[in-house]
């Protein structure tokens, strides 16, 4: 049995999970071999801090066999986040089809720093009087289940929100360039 949870905020993820295994196996104890009930558990508390590039946590483990006793261990750990997990950065590329009045369509990709690529198709609208564009991106193939809402004012992104690869995205730039800036 395995159970747990994952929460994240501002580049820091907290993972808490436990694993329990039980069954019967032949064990030799004090020169006597017998089939005994065995149980093993492990409890993990992990903090992944993408901002600091660190993973820290605690693991507690215990194993027991009926009539033979038990052993347990608890330890802390700290390490760098493995480079193959990436740093959390990603790139959005939008490829627009020919405009059809105020309607926008096209294909897009989100490429993670790790090299993983998530394809999307999108539809949207453009309002000439406000210079506001709104796009709805829907994941395809490897991106299936991902969705983003992208808003532009002139040629500057003003908001990206949704989910990519199971992760929430809520990006609002600190400053949006002035009108007419490409």
C-alpha positions as CSV (number, residue, x, y, z in Angstrom):
1,X,0.0,0.0,0.0
2,X,1.3,3.5,-0.9
3,X,-0.3,6.8,0.0
4,X,0.9,10.4,0.0
5,X,0.6,13.9,-1.2
6,X,2.4,16.5,-3.2
7,X,2.0,20.3,-2.8
8,X,3.9,23.2,-4.2
9,X,4.2,26.9,-4.0
10,X,6.6,29.4,-5.4
11,X,9.2,26.8,-6.6
12,X,9.1,24.6,-3.5
13,X,7.4,21.2,-3.6
14,X,6.6,19.1,-0.6
15,X,6.3,15.4,-1.0
16,X,5.0,13.2,1.8
17,X,4.4,9.5,1.2
18,X,4.4,6.2,2.9
19,X,4.8,2.6,1.7
20,X,3.8,-0.5,3.6
21,X,4.4,-4.1,2.4
22,X,3.4,-7.2,4.2
23,X,3.3,-10.9,3.5
24,X,4.9,-14.3,4.4
25,X,8.3,-15.6,3.7
26,X,10.7,-18.3,4.8
27,X,13.2,-16.9,7.3
28,X,15.9,-18.6,9.3
29,X,16.2,-17.3,12.8
30,X,18.4,-18.8,15.5
31,X,19.0,-21.9,13.3
32,X,15.3,-22.5,12.7
33,X,13.8,-22.0,9.3
34,X,10.1,-21.1,9.3
35,X,7.5,-19.2,7.3
36,X,6.9,-16.0,9.1
37,X,4.7,-12.9,8.7
38,X,6.8,-10.0,7.6
39,X,6.1,-6.3,7.4
40,X,8.1,-3.4,6.1
41,X,7.2,0.3,6.1
42,X,8.9,3.5,4.9
43,X,7.8,7.0,5.5
44,X,9.3,9.9,3.4
45,X,9.1,13.7,3.9
46,X,10.8,15.5,1.0
47,X,11.3,19.1,0.1
48,X,12.3,20.0,-3.4
49,X,13.4,23.6,-3.6
50,X,13.9,24.6,-7.3
51,X,15.0,28.1,-6.2
52,X,17.9,26.8,-4.2
53,X,18.4,23.6,-6.3
54,X,18.2,21.5,-3.2
55,X,16.3,18.4,-2.2
56,X,16.1,17.7,1.6
57,X,14.1,15.4,3.8
58,X,13.8,12.5,6.2
59,X,13.1,8.8,5.7
60,X,12.0,6.4,8.5
61,X,12.1,2.7,7.7
62,X,11.1,-0.3,9.8
63,X,11.0,-4.1,9.0
64,X,9.8,-6.9,11.3
65,X,9.3,-10.6,11.1
66,X,7.0,-12.4,13.5
67,X,9.0,-14.1,16.2
68,X,12.3,-12.7,15.0
69,X,12.1,-9.0,16.1
70,X,12.4,-5.8,14.1
71,X,14.9,-3.3,12.8
72,X,14.4,0.4,12.2
73,X,16.3,3.4,10.9
74,X,15.6,7.1,10.5
75,X,17.9,9.5,8.6
76,X,18.0,13.0,7.2
77,X,19.3,13.6,3.7
78,X,20.2,16.7,1.6
79,X,21.5,16.9,-2.0
80,X,21.4,18.9,-5.1
81,X,18.4,18.4,-7.4
82,X,19.6,16.1,-10.1
83,X,20.4,18.0,-13.3
84,X,18.3,15.6,-15.4
85,X,15.2,16.9,-13.6
86,X,15.9,20.4,-15.0
87,X,15.5,23.8,-13.3
88,X,11.8,24.3,-14.0
89,X,12.3,26.7,-16.9
90,X,10.4,26.3,-20.2
91,X,9.8,27.9,-23.5
92,X,6.5,28.5,-25.3
93,X,6.5,28.8,-29.1
94,X,3.4,29.9,-30.9
95,X,3.0,29.3,-34.6
96,X,-0.1,31.2,-36.0
97,X,-2.1,30.1,-39.0
98,X,-3.2,32.9,-41.4
99,X,-5.6,35.2,-39.5
100,X,-9.3,34.9,-40.3
101,X,-10.8,38.2,-39.2
102,X,-10.6,38.3,-35.5
103,X,-10.2,34.5,-35.1
104,X,-6.8,33.0,-34.4
105,X,-5.6,29.4,-34.7
106,X,-2.4,27.6,-34.8
107,X,0.0,25.1,-33.2
108,X,2.3,25.6,-30.2
109,X,4.9,23.8,-28.2
110,X,6.1,24.0,-24.6
111,X,9.7,22.8,-24.3
112,X,11.0,22.1,-20.8
113,X,14.6,22.8,-19.9
114,X,15.1,19.0,-19.8
115,X,14.2,18.8,-23.5
116,X,10.7,17.3,-23.0
117,X,8.3,18.8,-25.7
118,X,4.6,19.2,-25.2
119,X,2.6,20.0,-28.4
120,X,-0.6,22.1,-28.4
121,X,-3.2,23.4,-30.8
122,X,-4.9,26.7,-30.1
123,X,-7.8,28.9,-31.0
124,X,-8.4,32.4,-30.0
125,X,-9.5,35.9,-30.7
126,X,-8.0,39.3,-31.5
127,X,-9.7,42.6,-30.7
128,X,-8.3,45.3,-33.0
129,X,-9.7,48.2,-30.9
130,X,-8.0,47.1,-27.7
131,X,-5.1,45.2,-29.3
132,X,-6.0,42.3,-27.0
133,X,-5.5,38.6,-28.0
134,X,-6.8,35.7,-26.0
135,X,-5.6,32.1,-26.8
136,X,-6.8,28.8,-25.5
137,X,-4.2,26.1,-25.9
138,X,-5.1,22.4,-25.7
139,X,-2.4,19.7,-25.3
140,X,-2.0,17.1,-28.1
141,X,-0.1,13.7,-28.0
142,X,2.5,14.0,-25.2
143,X,0.8,17.3,-24.1
144,X,-2.6,15.6,-23.7
145,X,-4.3,16.8,-20.5
146,X,-2.3,20.1,-20.5
147,X,-4.1,23.4,-21.2
148,X,-3.0,27.0,-21.2
149,X,-4.8,30.4,-21.5
150,X,-2.4,33.0,-23.0
151,X,-3.3,36.7,-23.2
152,X,-1.5,39.4,-25.2
153,X,-1.8,43.1,-25.2
154,X,-0.2,44.4,-28.4
155,X,2.7,41.9,-28.9
156,X,3.5,41.4,-25.2
157,X,2.3,38.5,-23.1
158,X,0.2,39.7,-20.2
159,X,-0.7,36.4,-18.7
160,X,-0.2,32.6,-19.0
161,X,-2.3,30.3,-16.8
162,X,-3.2,26.6,-16.8
163,X,-1.4,23.3,-16.5
164,X,1.5,21.7,-18.3
165,X,2.6,18.1,-17.5
166,X,0.5,18.2,-14.3
167,X,2.1,21.4,-13.0
168,X,0.1,24.6,-12.5
169,X,1.2,27.7,-14.4
170,X,0.3,31.2,-13.4
171,X,2.6,33.7,-15.0
172,X,2.0,37.5,-15.0
173,X,5.0,39.5,-16.1
174,X,6.3,42.2,-13.7
175,X,6.1,44.9,-16.5
176,X,4.4,44.8,-19.8
177,X,6.1,46.8,-22.6
178,X,4.4,50.0,-23.9
179,X,2.0,49.9,-26.8
180,X,3.7,49.4,-30.2
181,X,6.8,47.7,-28.9
182,X,7.6,44.5,-30.8
